[in-house]
């Protein structure tokens, strides 16, 4: 009951924060007449760099926050470029060729699925009833976005270890404020589920793993969600971050990022962790589309109930390219210094390297995305820190006017930074998913999906209570979504 009350309070707090951000942003809407005259007028942003010869708009400065004069009217045909700095805590996005000022899309969802691998030799019937919500609102200087995915999952006729109801809740909220040369971003993401968020084994299924609603993805080095499966273990992961971008000139932008993440298990037998990161970044715009950046990260990982901690110092060079509505590419790599404290009789230091990259491409009716990360993570509740390699990919295509399809997959390898005798020191987790979608009228959508996920480990026993399913997991079925009120005001 105590854990249930904690979850209720957390959800109520997230709702209160969302309501507060809505009220503040609504109260701070820009007036009809631009405030460009008089002694109290705010500083005007700098002019953007020239765009490319093909007419695609890009962000003028490295941070993108000064790409357009906010005092000018915003026609519905104006493009909306991605405004993230290359050193930002969030991954670069595509932006949009059409400027949407408001999105409000609640939906109810019902799924009837079959799963194998839960119970040996049996196919389990699964019913899922839940909903989604995507909200986005833009003003001249303010951008608010929120997303939620959640459902109650019911297993019939067989129960997995006596459990019948396995709910999950996945939500996030972000507020962006642009004031002249300054851009402030605040964000909080939370996930409650019975398993790791990687592949969404018990949080909607692997087919939903690449869906992130209205929010851009957080860089994996800052995210708190694990990539090692723990089977039925209630866990709560939360990532809160703040970012400040200052456009020093048309080409240079300074970035400061601070984040706090936690991974807390509501069931005993796992390793709870906290992750604090600070980042300083320098961004330089080579052109309207191409940017380079230099970043330095200092990260501290602590484990609840244990004296040991990990500390990393990371310097990276990054390159990014953005073409609004078409392409978003970023690549970063650099040396990493890892400090082990209170693990064993003495402190020690290890020199290695870290890298990350992401690619999003959209061409007519086809879209692709690919991401890769190599670095130090908290250990997903199984290890006291791990060296992780993670790759995810997704492709989607509109087959006809009424049919669309998508495929996605991912692979994660985790090696223990502090191996323990007789226990496994490596886990390999991978998943694939596919879906076929068809609208039934203007408000109802039909989806057919299939997913497969499997985790293997090196020699030795599980370091914690459970380490995922012992057999490959597969899921297939049908999903109906009802969008009763979809508003996309331009």
N, C-alpha and C positions, 0 to 999 in steps of 0.2 A: 504494500500500500504506500509506503514511503516513497518508493521509486516512481509509482504512478503519480503521486502528488508533485514530484519534481518535474516530470514530463508535462503535466498540466500547467504548472507555473511557467515553464519554459515557453510553451506555446502561447500562453496569455501574454507573456512579456514580448514575444515577437510580434504578436498582433498589436500590442500597445505601441511598440516602436513604429510599426507601419502606419498606424493611425496618426501618430505624432508627426511623422515625416510628411504624410499627406496634408495635414493641417498647416504645417509650417510652409511647405512649398506652395500651397494654395493661397496662403496669406501674402506670399512674397512674389506674386505674379507681376510681371512688368506692366506698367501703365500703357494706355493706348498711345500716348505721345512719347516719343523717345526723349530721355533725359540727357540730351547732348549739349545743352547750353546752361549757363549760369555757373556760379562758383561752386555749387554742390554736385556738379555732374561727375559721374565716375570716369576713371581713365579709360580711354578707348583702346581696344586691342590693336596690335600691329597688323599691317597689311600682310596677306599671305604671299608665299613664294609663287612664282608662275607655275601654272599647271602644265601637264604634258601636252604634246601636240595632238593627242587623240581626244582632248576635251574632257577626260575624266578628272574629277576634282580630287585632290589629295589634301592632307593637312599641311598648312603652311609651315608651322614650326615643328620641331621634333616632337613636342608634346601634343600638337594638334589642337590645343585649346584656343589658339588665336587664328584659326583658319578662316574665320569670317567675322565681319563687323556685326556685333549683336544689335546695334542700333538700327540696322537696315531691316526692312520688311522681309518676311520669310514666305515666299510663294510656295504653293503645294508642289510645284515641279522642281524645287530646289533639292539638290542632293544633300544627304547627311553623311559626311565622311566619318570614319572612325577617329575618335579623339584621344586615344590612349598614347602615352609616351612609350617608346621602345623599352624603357626601364620600368614600366608600370608593373603593378602587382597582378594585373589581368592580362590575358593573352590578346593580341591584336585581333580586331574583328573586321568584317567586310564593310561595315557601314550600310547605307541604303541609297539607291538612286531616287527614291521617293521619300520625302520628309513626312513621316507620320508623327503627329503631335500627341496622340492619345491612343492607347490600346487597353481594352478591358475585356478579358476573355475567360470567364469561368466555365467549367465543364464538369459534367458528371460522367463517370466511367464505370463500366461493368465488364468483367472478363470471366470467361469460362475456359479453364486451362487443364491440361494433363501434364504431370511431371513424373519422370523416372529418375531413379538414383536416390530418392529420399528413403524409400523402404526397399530392401533387397528383393528383387523379383516381382515387384508390384508397380502398377501405374496408379498414381494418386490423383484424384479429382480435386481441383482447386477452383474456388470461386473468389473473385476479388471485387469489392465494391468501394469506390472512392471518388476522388475528384482532383481537378487541377485548377490552377488560377495563374494567369499571366496578366500583369499590370505594368503599363509604361506610360509615363506622362512627361512631356517636354514643355518647358517654358523657355524664355530667351536665355536665362542664365542657370536654369535648374533642370535636372534630369533625374527622375525617380523611376526605379524599376524594381519589381518584386515578382517572385515566382514561388509556386508551391505544388508539390506532388505528394499525395498520400492516399492510403487505402487500408481497409481491413481485409486481410487474406484468410480464407476459411478452408481448411483441409478436410476432405471427405473421400472415402469412408475411413481411411487409415490415418492415424495421427503419428506425427514424427516425434518420437520420444515423449509421447503423451501430450504434445502441444497441438492445439487445434486452431487457435487464432494467432496470427502473426502480423500485427500492424506495422506500418512504416510511415514516416513523415520526413519529407525533404523540402526545405524552403530556404529562401535567401532574399535579402533586401539590400538595395544600393541607392545611395543619394550622391549626386554629382552637382557641385556648385562652381560656376565660372564667374570670376570677378576680375575683369581686365586681364592682367598677366597671370593671375593666380587661378589654379584649379584645385578644388578639394574634393576627394572621393572618400566616402565612408561605406563600408559593406560588412554584412554579417551573414554567414551561411551556417545552417544547422542540419544534421541528419540523425534521425533516430531509426534504427533498424535492428534486425536479429542477425546481421552479418555484415561483412565488409561492403563498403560502397563501390568497390571495383567490380564491375560486372553486374552489380545490383542483384545478386543471387536471391536475397530475401527482401528486396526493395523495388519490386516491379518487374524484375527479370532482366537478363542481359540485353534484350532488345531495346530497353529504354535507357541503357547506360550512357549513350552519347547525347541524350536530350537534356538541354539546360535552360529551356524557356527563354525569358527576355534578358537573362544575364550572360555576360561573357564569362568564360572559364577562368578560374584563378590558377596562376602558375602552380604546378604540382609541388614545387619546393616550399610553398607557403600553405598548402592545403593540409588539413589534419586527418582526412579520411584514409583508412588503411587499404593495402593491396594484398593482404594475406587473409584467406577465408578462415573463419573460426566457427563455422556451422552455427548452431543455435546459441548465440551469446548476445544478449541485449547490449547495444553500445550506442553511445551518444558522442558524436564528433561535432565540433564547432570551430569555425574560423572567423575571427573578427580582425579587420584591418582598416587602416587609414592611410591616405596618400595625399601628398601635396606636390603639385607641379608648378614651377615658376618659369615663365617664358622670358628669359633674359634678353633675347633678341629674336629676330625672325627665324634664326637657324638653331639657336641653342636653348635648351630647356634643362633645368635642374629638377631632380626628382628625389623625394624623401618618402620612404615607406616604412610603416611599423605594423606588425601583425602578431596576433596571439592565437594559438590553436590548442585545443585539448582533445584527447581521445579517452573517454571514460566508459568503463564497462560497469553495467548495473548488476552483473552477476560476478561472483568471485572466481578466482582462478586465472586472471589475465593481468597484463601489465598496463596500468594507466600512465599516461604521459602528458606533458605540456611542452609547447614549442613556442619560443619567442624569437622573432626575427626583425632585424633592422637593416634597411637598405639605403644606400646613397647612390644616385645615378646621374650621369651627365649624358645628355642626348644632343646629337648634332644632325641637322637635316642636310643631306647632300643635295637633295632636290625636293620637289613637291611629293615624290613617291618614295624615295630612298632615304633611310636613316641609319646612323650608327650610334652606338651607346657604349659607355663604360660603366660598370656597376661594381659595387662592393657590398657583400652581405656578411653580417655577423649573426650567427644563429646559436641559440642555447636550448638544448633538449634536456629536460629533467623527468625523472620517473618517480611517481608517487609511491612512498613507502620504501624507497631505495636511496642510498647515498650517492650512487653513481650518476654522472651526467656527461653529456657530450657537448662539445663546443666546436663550431666550424667557422672558418674564415674563408671567404670565396670571392675571387676577383674574376670578372668575365668581360669579354668583348662581345658585342652583339651587332647584328645587321638585320634590318627590317625593310620590307617593301610593302606598300599599301596602294591598291587601285580600287577605288570605291565601287562596291557592288560586284567586284570581280575577283580580287586576289588579296590575301593577307599572309605574309610570310615573315617569320622571324627565326633567327638562329643565334645561339649564344654558347660560349664555351670558355673554360679557364681553369686555372689551378685551384685546388681546395686543400686547406690545412685542417686536419681533424685532431682535436685534443681529447684524450680520454682522461677523465678525472674520477678517482676513487673506484676504478675497476682494477682489482688486483693490488699488489703491494706498492706500486709506484705509478706515477702519471707517465703517459707516453704520448707521442705525437706521430701522426701518419700523413704523408703527403700523397695526394691523388689528384684527380681531375673530375670536373663536373660539366655537364652539357644539357641543353634543352633546345627544342625546336618545335615549331608548329606551322602548319600550312593549311589554309582554307582557300578553296577555289570554286567559283561558281561560273558556269558557262551555259547560258540558255536554260535548258531543262535538266541539267546535270550538275551535281555538287559533290565535292570531295573535301575531306579533312584528314589530316595526319599529324600526330604529335609524338614526341619522344622526350624522355627525361632520364637522366642518369645523375644520381646524387645520394645524399644521406637523408634518411627518413627516420621516423620515430620507432619503427619496428612493428607497427600494426597491432600492438597488444600481445605479440608473440615473442619478439626479440627485444633486448635492450639496445635498440638502434639497429638499423640495417642499411646496407649498400644496395640501392634499388635501381633497376633498369625497367622502364615502363614504356610501352608503345601502344597507341590506340589508333584506329583508322575507321573511317566511315565513308560510304558512297550512297548517293540517292539520285533517283531519276524519275521524271514524269514520263510514264510509258505512253499514255494516251491522255485525252482530255479528262478522263474520269479515273484513271488508274495511275498509281505511283508506287515505287518500290524503294527499299533501302536495305543495305547490309552494313554491319559494323562488327568490329572485333577488337581484342586487346590481349596483351601479354605482359605479365609482370614477373620479374625475378628478384627475389630478396635473399641476400646473404647476410648472416648475422655478423655484426661488428664485434660482439663479445660472445663467441661460441662457448657452449657448455658441453662437457663430456657426456657421452651416451645420448645426447639429444640431437635432433636434426638441426642443421645449421643453414639450410637452404630450402626455399619453397619456390615453385614455378606454378603460376596461376594464369590460365588463359580462357578466353570465351569468344564465341561468335554468335551473331544474331542476324535475323532477316525478317522483314515485314513487307506485306502487300496491303495497300490501302485504297479504299474506294468510298467516295461520299454518297450518302443516301439522303438526297435533298440538300438543303442549305445548312442544316443544323446538326445532322447526324453523320458520323463517320464510322465506317466499318474497317477493321484491321485484322489481318491474319498474320500470325507471328510464329517463329521458331527460334529457339536459343539452345546453346550448348555451352557448358562450362566444366572445367576440370582443373584440379590442383594436385600436384605431385610434390614430394619432398625427398631430400637426400636421406642417407642412412641415419638411423637413430629414431628415438621416440619423439613424441610431440612435447615441446617445452612447456606448454600450458595445458589447460583442461581438455580442450578439443582443438583440432586443426582442420576444420572443414570436413566435407563429406568424403567418405572412403571410396565412393564410386563416382563415375562421371554423371553429371547432372544434365538433363535435357527437359525442355519445356516447349509446348506447342498449344495453340488454341486460337480463340477468337475474342476480339475486343470491340465494344461499342462505346463511342463517345458522343455525348449530347452537349452541344454548345448553345444554350438557350439565349444568350445575350452576348453577341460578339460585336464590339464597337471598335472601329478603326477610323477615328476622325482625323482629317488631314488639315 
